[in-house]
Amino acid sequence: MAGLELLSDQGYRVDGRRAGELRKIQARMGVFAQADGSAYIEQGNTKALAVVYGPHEIRGSRARALPDRALVNCQYSSATFSTGERKRRPHGDRKSCEMGLQLRQTFEAAILTQLHPRSQIDIYVQVLQADGGTYSACVNAATLAVLDAGIPMRDFVCACSAGFVDGTALADLSHVEEAAGGPQLALALLPASGQIALLEMDARLHEDHLERVLETASRAARDVHTLLDRVVRQHVCEASLLLGD
């Protein structure tokens, strides 16, 4: 990475984007008929697939059932071919468990779990190609899959990463920008209320810069919401046409 200029004097990044500009996002809902809900998303070269089952009866011990709300179960995995490093990750390795926990915390804040007591909602997310912003792509794919399953939510959950390079806050980091090792954070936002579902930082950042980076991530998450809302509306229109409404 030595000598690589992440931000040019003209304000352009390695991939030609401006500081606050998102990578291209493409998404589809209802990609698996067997699941209650499913979605596929591409954010730049990062590609993720999410499927949702439920609400359904608790699987395994009934002692796990919560009397006042649904149990949200999230599992994360990455395909062996998702990165240039062909390393086989065993199911349930530390990174997968941490990502699954973060996803569960995120969606417990958004799903109206009190409407489905003593039940379970399963969210499975797999990364098919990783090129930065993995957590964000997983959240955005899972949001579309939960909506596709018809599970009530307080709001969309929209996620985006942000970093800080040469005194400038950058939105939606690519793998090259993440690998540079500068301060970066991941934000999951409920855009209507502005509530933060999850905020994670993996490097130290001076408090003088934190507000600027957080605002950049928040603005980018709202831009993601605009795009996801368009995907949902298009999916509903297509479903209505198929049903003849």
Residue frames as qw, qx, qy, qz and C-alpha x, y, z in Angstrom:
[[0.000, 0.882, 0.472, 0.000, 0.00, 0.00, 0.00],
 [0.410, -0.559, 0.053, 0.719, 3.04, 2.27, 0.29],
 [0.145, -0.194, 0.407, 0.881, 2.84, 5.28, -1.99],
 [0.025, 0.511, 0.778, 0.364, -0.84, 4.77, -2.94],
 [0.092, -0.028, 0.123, -0.988, -2.69, 8.10, -2.99],
 [0.063, 0.447, 0.877, -0.165, -6.17, 7.52, -1.55],
 [0.143, 0.881, 0.399, -0.211, -7.32, 11.08, -2.22],
 [0.562, 0.360, 0.211, 0.715, -5.96, 13.27, -5.02],
 [0.170, -0.205, -0.149, 0.952, -5.36, 17.01, -4.80],
 [0.284, -0.150, -0.416, -0.851, -8.50, 17.44, -6.92],
 [0.542, -0.113, 0.451, -0.700, -10.59, 15.53, -4.35],
 [0.832, 0.170, -0.358, -0.388, -10.93, 12.24, -6.26],
 [0.731, -0.398, 0.537, -0.139, -10.51, 8.80, -4.72],
 [0.321, -0.312, 0.831, 0.331, -8.74, 5.74, -6.15],
 [0.354, 0.363, 0.845, 0.172, -11.90, 4.59, -7.96],
 [0.112, 0.318, 0.409, 0.848, -12.78, 8.09, -9.22],
 [0.296, -0.745, -0.588, -0.106, -15.47, 8.92, -6.66],
 [0.065, -0.689, 0.187, -0.697, -15.81, 12.13, -4.70],
 [0.023, 0.275, -0.761, 0.587, -15.41, 11.98, -0.91],
 [0.471, 0.060, 0.568, -0.672, -19.11, 11.56, -0.05],
 [0.638, 0.277, -0.400, -0.597, -20.12, 9.55, -3.11],
 [0.810, -0.110, 0.528, -0.230, -21.52, 6.01, -2.84],
 [0.136, -0.198, 0.872, 0.427, -20.41, 3.14, -4.99],
 [0.525, -0.004, -0.470, -0.709, -23.02, 1.93, -7.48],
 [0.385, -0.018, 0.808, -0.446, -25.78, -0.06, -5.75],
 [0.558, 0.028, -0.574, -0.598, -27.94, -2.66, -7.49],
 [0.283, -0.079, 0.834, -0.466, -30.44, -4.87, -5.67],
 [0.534, -0.125, -0.625, -0.556, -33.23, -7.38, -6.23],
 [0.492, -0.186, 0.605, -0.599, -35.88, -8.81, -3.90],
 [0.860, 0.160, 0.276, -0.398, -37.57, -12.19, -4.00],
 [0.331, 0.591, -0.696, -0.238, -34.62, -14.08, -5.49],
 [0.110, 0.080, -0.987, 0.089, -35.53, -17.37, -3.71],
 [0.587, -0.296, -0.369, -0.657, -39.09, -18.67, -3.85],
 [0.680, -0.221, -0.687, 0.129, -38.44, -21.24, -1.08],
 [0.306, -0.118, -0.498, 0.803, -37.66, -18.61, 1.58],
 [0.026, -0.787, -0.565, 0.247, -40.18, -16.31, 3.25],
 [0.155, 0.975, -0.033, -0.154, -38.04, -13.38, 2.12],
 [0.781, -0.089, 0.273, 0.555, -34.84, -12.95, 0.15],
 [0.239, 0.962, -0.032, -0.127, -32.69, -10.30, -1.50],
 [0.793, 0.067, 0.150, 0.586, -29.43, -9.82, -3.38],
 [0.009, 0.988, 0.016, -0.154, -27.37, -6.65, -3.37],
 [0.736, 0.225, 0.025, 0.638, -24.24, -5.30, -5.03],
 [0.168, -0.970, 0.003, 0.178, -22.44, -2.31, -3.52],
 [0.082, 0.758, -0.603, -0.233, -19.60, -1.68, -5.87],
 [0.557, 0.303, -0.763, -0.126, -17.86, -5.04, -6.14],
 [0.169, -0.106, 0.845, -0.496, -19.18, -6.28, -2.78],
 [0.577, -0.110, -0.546, -0.598, -22.00, -8.76, -3.29],
 [0.178, -0.089, 0.820, -0.537, -24.27, -10.21, -0.60],
 [0.495, -0.241, -0.685, -0.477, -27.28, -12.51, -0.45],
 [0.235, -0.124, 0.647, -0.714, -29.83, -12.61, 2.40],
 [0.478, -0.285, -0.731, -0.394, -32.69, -15.01, 3.13],
 [0.309, -0.228, 0.491, -0.782, -35.29, -14.80, 5.91],
 [0.444, -0.265, -0.836, -0.184, -37.49, -17.49, 7.45],
 [0.205, -0.382, -0.700, 0.567, -40.26, -16.73, 9.91],
 [0.354, -0.444, 0.641, -0.516, -41.79, -15.81, 12.14],
 [0.759, -0.030, -0.612, -0.220, -42.10, -19.50, 13.03],
 [0.818, -0.563, -0.063, -0.096, -42.12, -21.69, 16.14],
 [0.244, -0.782, 0.572, -0.029, -38.95, -21.84, 18.19],
 [0.850, 0.282, -0.444, -0.002, -36.59, -24.55, 16.96],
 [0.434, 0.243, -0.702, 0.510, -34.87, -26.65, 19.57],
 [0.264, -0.318, -0.736, 0.537, -35.52, -26.06, 23.24],
 [0.128, -0.772, -0.482, -0.393, -38.75, -24.18, 23.93],
 [0.514, -0.659, -0.256, 0.486, -36.97, -22.64, 26.93],
 [0.385, -0.039, 0.231, 0.893, -35.39, -20.22, 24.43],
 [0.011, 0.678, 0.569, 0.466, -38.82, -18.73, 23.62],
 [0.107, 0.002, -0.284, 0.953, -39.32, -15.15, 24.77],
 [0.074, 0.553, 0.796, -0.236, -42.82, -14.52, 26.23],
 [0.112, 0.801, 0.255, -0.531, -43.07, -10.90, 25.06],
 [0.314, 0.773, -0.324, -0.446, -41.24, -10.85, 21.71],
 [0.933, 0.352, -0.077, 0.011, -39.73, -12.85, 18.88],
 [0.665, -0.492, 0.391, 0.403, -36.24, -14.28, 19.03],
 [0.528, 0.810, -0.202, -0.159, -34.07, -12.89, 16.22],
 [0.806, -0.260, 0.432, 0.311, -31.42, -15.32, 14.97],
 [0.439, 0.850, -0.226, -0.182, -28.77, -14.05, 12.53],
 [0.820, -0.213, 0.408, 0.341, -26.07, -16.10, 10.86],
 [0.291, 0.865, -0.293, -0.285, -23.30, -14.76, 8.64],
 [0.819, -0.101, 0.455, 0.335, -21.01, -16.62, 6.27],
 [0.231, 0.774, -0.350, -0.475, -18.67, -15.76, 3.43],
 [0.934, 0.355, 0.010, -0.037, -18.08, -17.85, 0.35],
 [0.785, -0.299, 0.270, 0.470, -14.61, -19.36, -0.02],
 [0.532, 0.348, 0.368, 0.679, -14.22, -17.46, -3.28],
 [0.048, -0.936, -0.349, 0.014, -15.39, -14.12, -1.84],
 [0.179, -0.910, 0.277, 0.250, -11.87, -12.71, -1.52],
 [0.555, 0.668, -0.496, -0.024, -8.59, -13.09, -3.38],
 [0.115, -0.444, 0.837, -0.299, -7.30, -15.08, -0.41],
 [0.743, -0.059, -0.548, -0.380, -8.58, -18.65, -0.91],
 [0.025, 0.217, -0.816, 0.535, -8.81, -19.42, 2.79],
 [0.509, -0.386, -0.702, -0.315, -11.54, -21.76, 3.91],
 [0.227, -0.352, 0.450, -0.789, -13.27, -20.35, 6.97],
 [0.178, -0.226, -0.950, 0.119, -14.93, -22.94, 9.19],
 [0.349, -0.630, -0.444, -0.533, -18.60, -22.34, 9.95],
 [0.623, -0.746, -0.236, -0.010, -18.85, -20.49, 13.24],
 [0.635, 0.119, -0.204, 0.736, -15.37, -18.95, 13.22],
 [0.264, -0.485, -0.376, 0.744, -14.77, -15.81, 15.28],
 [0.031, 0.123, -0.259, -0.957, -15.35, -13.30, 12.47],
 [0.316, -0.316, -0.721, -0.529, -18.61, -14.97, 11.42],
 [0.384, -0.541, -0.696, 0.274, -19.86, -15.09, 15.01],
 [0.183, -0.393, -0.183, 0.882, -19.04, -11.40, 15.56],
 [0.155, -0.012, -0.445, -0.882, -20.78, -10.40, 12.33],
 [0.367, -0.418, -0.793, -0.249, -23.81, -12.51, 13.23],
 [0.324, -0.532, -0.559, 0.546, -24.00, -10.82, 16.63],
 [0.051, -0.268, 0.066, 0.960, -23.77, -7.35, 15.07],
 [0.262, -0.186, -0.637, -0.701, -26.54, -8.20, 12.61],
 [0.375, -0.504, -0.776, 0.059, -28.73, -9.52, 15.41],
 [0.229, -0.481, -0.357, 0.768, -28.24, -6.36, 17.48],
 [0.044, 0.099, -0.329, -0.938, -29.02, -4.26, 14.41],
 [0.364, -0.256, -0.669, -0.595, -32.28, -5.99, 13.53],
 [0.335, -0.484, -0.736, 0.334, -33.50, -6.35, 17.11],
 [0.083, -0.393, -0.191, 0.896, -33.55, -2.54, 17.09],
 [0.232, 0.167, -0.397, -0.872, -35.64, -2.41, 13.91],
 [0.371, -0.221, -0.833, -0.346, -38.02, -5.39, 13.80],
 [0.537, -0.373, 0.150, -0.741, -41.28, -5.07, 15.76],
 [0.325, 0.128, -0.931, 0.107, -40.52, -8.27, 17.64],
 [0.273, 0.052, 0.658, -0.700, -43.30, -7.67, 20.20],
 [0.670, 0.212, -0.136, -0.699, -45.87, -8.50, 17.52],
 [0.826, 0.172, -0.511, -0.163, -44.66, -12.12, 17.39],
 [0.437, -0.590, 0.588, -0.339, -44.09, -13.40, 20.96],
 [0.739, -0.187, 0.642, -0.087, -42.76, -16.93, 21.48],
 [0.829, 0.538, 0.149, 0.033, -41.62, -17.16, 17.86],
 [0.583, -0.421, 0.389, 0.575, -38.34, -17.02, 15.94],
 [0.527, 0.837, -0.020, -0.145, -37.11, -15.04, 12.94],
 [0.772, -0.216, 0.372, 0.468, -34.05, -16.39, 11.10],
 [0.361, 0.904, -0.146, -0.176, -31.86, -14.11, 8.97],
 [0.820, -0.137, 0.365, 0.420, -29.06, -15.75, 6.97],
 [0.293, 0.919, -0.162, -0.208, -26.58, -13.60, 5.08],
 [0.837, -0.074, 0.326, 0.435, -23.76, -14.76, 2.82],
 [0.070, 0.832, -0.287, -0.470, -21.10, -12.58, 1.22],
 [0.884, 0.376, 0.249, 0.123, -20.36, -13.79, -2.30],
 [0.614, 0.446, -0.035, 0.650, -17.68, -11.18, -3.04],
 [0.448, -0.788, -0.214, 0.365, -15.93, -8.89, -0.56],
 [0.501, 0.408, 0.087, 0.758, -14.51, -5.55, -1.67],
 [0.093, 0.084, -0.302, 0.945, -15.08, -3.31, 1.35],
 [0.463, -0.106, 0.093, -0.875, -18.20, -2.37, 3.31],
 [0.319, -0.067, -0.938, -0.115, -19.11, -5.99, 4.04],
 [0.001, -0.348, -0.747, 0.566, -21.21, -5.24, 7.12],
 [0.300, 0.381, 0.041, -0.874, -23.10, -2.48, 5.29],
 [0.428, 0.153, -0.677, -0.579, -23.92, -4.71, 2.33],
 [0.236, -0.173, -0.947, 0.135, -25.13, -7.46, 4.68],
 [0.114, 0.395, 0.546, -0.730, -27.42, -5.07, 6.58],
 [0.371, 0.363, -0.187, -0.834, -28.86, -3.57, 3.40],
 [0.400, 0.054, -0.833, -0.379, -29.48, -7.01, 1.85],
 [0.158, -0.255, -0.893, 0.336, -31.07, -8.28, 5.07],
 [0.230, 0.345, 0.291, -0.862, -33.33, -5.22, 5.27],
 [0.486, 0.232, -0.450, -0.712, -34.72, -5.95, 1.81],
 [0.381, -0.029, -0.920, -0.090, -35.14, -9.65, 2.68],
 [0.001, -0.287, -0.743, 0.605, -37.03, -8.86, 5.92],
 [0.378, 0.357, 0.045, -0.853, -39.32, -6.50, 4.02],
 [0.456, 0.171, -0.712, -0.505, -39.80, -9.16, 1.34],
 [0.250, -0.148, -0.939, 0.185, -40.90, -11.57, 4.10],
 [0.356, -0.625, -0.403, -0.566, -43.56, -9.06, 5.19],
 [0.577, -0.404, -0.531, 0.472, -42.16, -8.79, 8.72],
 [0.081, -0.956, -0.200, -0.200, -43.15, -5.43, 10.30],
 [0.624, -0.003, -0.195, 0.757, -40.27, -3.05, 11.00],
 [0.166, -0.767, -0.262, 0.562, -40.04, 0.36, 12.65],
 [0.275, 0.862, -0.217, -0.367, -38.17, 1.62, 9.61],
 [0.809, 0.490, -0.269, 0.181, -35.66, 0.59, 6.99],
 [0.638, -0.645, 0.254, 0.335, -32.22, -0.20, 8.40],
 [0.643, 0.738, -0.075, 0.193, -29.64, 1.37, 6.11],
 [0.720, -0.560, 0.179, 0.368, -25.91, 0.98, 6.65],
 [0.586, 0.750, -0.131, 0.278, -22.76, 2.57, 5.31],
 [0.756, -0.319, -0.093, 0.564, -19.11, 2.86, 6.26],
 [0.172, 0.965, -0.054, 0.191, -16.97, 5.99, 6.49],
 [0.806, -0.155, -0.100, 0.563, -13.31, 6.76, 6.99],
 [0.115, -0.973, 0.043, 0.195, -10.93, 9.66, 7.49],
 [0.789, 0.127, 0.222, 0.559, -8.06, 10.32, 5.07],
 [0.397, 0.179, 0.109, 0.894, -5.88, 13.44, 4.81],
 [0.066, 0.211, 0.309, -0.925, -8.34, 15.54, 6.80],
 [0.499, 0.060, -0.349, -0.791, -11.31, 14.43, 4.66],
 [0.592, 0.034, 0.702, -0.394, -14.20, 12.15, 5.61],
 [0.281, 0.203, -0.762, -0.547, -14.86, 9.44, 2.98],
 [0.743, 0.033, 0.331, -0.580, -18.15, 7.55, 2.57],
 [0.945, 0.241, 0.110, -0.190, -18.63, 3.90, 1.57],
 [0.201, -0.705, 0.649, 0.202, -15.07, 2.60, 1.79],
 [0.843, 0.364, -0.365, -0.153, -13.70, 0.15, -0.75],
 [0.943, -0.233, -0.076, 0.224, -11.32, -2.68, 0.17],
 [0.595, 0.407, -0.143, 0.678, -8.30, -0.61, -0.87],
 [0.147, -0.685, 0.133, -0.701, -9.37, 2.23, 1.44],
 [0.819, -0.530, 0.005, -0.222, -10.12, -0.13, 4.32],
 [0.926, 0.000, -0.117, 0.359, -6.79, -1.92, 3.90],
 [0.320, 0.673, -0.207, 0.634, -4.93, 1.41, 4.22],
 [0.576, -0.249, -0.627, 0.461, -5.64, 1.14, 7.94],
 [0.014, -0.302, 0.142, -0.942, -6.93, 4.63, 8.72],
 [0.264, 0.164, 0.652, -0.691, -9.77, 5.44, 11.14],
 [0.355, -0.117, -0.649, -0.663, -13.09, 4.02, 9.94],
 [0.375, 0.076, 0.677, -0.628, -16.56, 3.30, 11.26],
 [0.162, -0.259, -0.846, -0.438, -19.68, 1.39, 10.25],
 [0.290, 0.102, 0.369, -0.877, -23.10, 2.89, 10.88],
 [0.083, -0.394, -0.872, -0.278, -26.57, 1.30, 10.73],
 [0.127, 0.096, 0.197, -0.968, -29.28, 3.96, 10.75],
 [0.174, 0.612, 0.770, -0.040, -33.08, 4.08, 10.94],
 [0.273, 0.210, 0.233, 0.910, -33.41, 7.06, 8.61],
 [0.230, -0.708, -0.472, -0.472, -36.92, 8.28, 9.49],
 [0.572, -0.798, -0.188, 0.021, -36.13, 8.78, 13.18],
 [0.237, 0.805, -0.446, 0.311, -32.37, 9.17, 12.89],
 [0.785, -0.510, 0.322, -0.144, -31.97, 6.38, 15.49],
 [0.270, 0.594, -0.757, -0.047, -28.62, 4.57, 15.35],
 [0.959, -0.127, -0.113, -0.229, -29.11, 0.80, 15.39],
 [0.888, -0.252, 0.084, 0.375, -25.38, 0.06, 15.51],
 [0.231, 0.928, -0.274, 0.103, -22.15, 2.06, 15.44],
 [0.909, -0.259, 0.124, 0.302, -18.76, 0.39, 15.35],
 [0.219, 0.904, -0.368, 0.007, -15.26, 1.88, 15.12],
 [0.972, -0.069, -0.017, 0.222, -12.15, -0.23, 14.62],
 [0.603, 0.220, -0.140, 0.754, -9.47, 2.45, 14.98],
 [0.269, -0.609, -0.357, 0.656, -8.90, 5.49, 17.15],
 [0.232, 0.623, 0.365, 0.652, -10.23, 8.80, 15.84],
 [0.174, -0.054, -0.340, 0.923, -9.78, 12.20, 17.47],
 [0.102, 0.621, 0.698, -0.343, -13.03, 13.61, 18.84],
 [0.099, 0.576, -0.102, -0.805, -12.56, 16.75, 16.73],
 [0.226, 0.242, -0.704, -0.629, -13.06, 14.61, 13.60],
 [0.160, 0.187, 0.959, -0.141, -15.63, 12.12, 14.89],
 [0.377, 0.580, 0.435, -0.577, -18.68, 14.31, 14.26],
 [0.344, 0.589, -0.394, -0.616, -17.62, 14.97, 10.67],
 [0.122, 0.187, -0.947, -0.233, -17.05, 11.27, 9.90],
 [0.210, 0.325, 0.856, -0.342, -20.31, 10.30, 11.61],
 [0.399, 0.615, 0.162, -0.661, -22.22, 12.92, 9.62],
 [0.284, 0.454, -0.667, -0.517, -20.68, 11.60, 6.39],
 [0.014, -0.032, -0.999, -0.015, -21.74, 8.04, 7.24],
 [0.279, 0.471, 0.648, -0.529, -25.24, 9.23, 8.23],
 [0.396, 0.590, -0.151, -0.687, -25.69, 11.19, 5.00],
 [0.237, 0.303, -0.845, -0.371, -24.50, 8.17, 2.98],
 [0.122, 0.192, 0.949, -0.219, -26.91, 5.87, 4.87],
 [0.390, 0.571, 0.366, -0.623, -29.78, 8.20, 3.94],
 [0.367, 0.516, -0.512, -0.581, -28.67, 8.03, 0.31],
 [0.057, 0.075, -0.992, -0.080, -28.74, 4.23, 0.62],
 [0.301, 0.388, 0.716, -0.495, -32.30, 4.51, 1.97],
 [0.444, 0.564, -0.090, -0.690, -33.39, 6.42, -1.13],
 [0.331, 0.365, -0.784, -0.378, -32.02, 3.65, -3.34],
 [0.020, 0.070, 0.982, -0.173, -33.48, 0.78, -1.26],
 [0.388, 0.442, 0.470, -0.658, -36.87, 2.48, -1.13],
 [0.475, 0.495, -0.376, -0.623, -36.84, 2.63, -4.92],
 [0.209, 0.191, -0.949, -0.138, -36.02, -1.11, -5.08],
 [0.188, 0.250, 0.847, -0.429, -38.92, -1.95, -2.74],
 [0.455, 0.515, 0.179, -0.704, -41.39, 0.18, -4.69],
 [0.420, 0.426, -0.630, -0.495, -40.31, -1.40, -7.97],
 [0.073, 0.047, -0.994, 0.068, -40.68, -4.89, -6.46],
 [0.322, 0.376, 0.655, -0.571, -44.19, -4.11, -5.21],
 [0.488, 0.527, -0.152, -0.679, -45.19, -2.78, -8.65],
 [0.333, 0.315, -0.833, -0.310, -43.84, -5.92, -10.36],
 [0.064, 0.113, 0.951, -0.279, -45.63, -8.18, -7.85],
 [0.413, 0.451, 0.383, -0.693, -48.89, -6.26, -8.39],
 [0.475, 0.467, -0.449, -0.595, -48.61, -6.70, -12.15],
 [0.204, 0.161, -0.962, -0.087, -48.03, -10.45, -11.75],
 [0.139, 0.287, 0.840, -0.438, -51.11, -10.71, -9.53],
 [0.065, 0.494, 0.671, 0.550, -53.13, -8.69, -12.00],
 [0.178, -0.723, -0.484, 0.460, -53.95, -5.88, -9.56]]
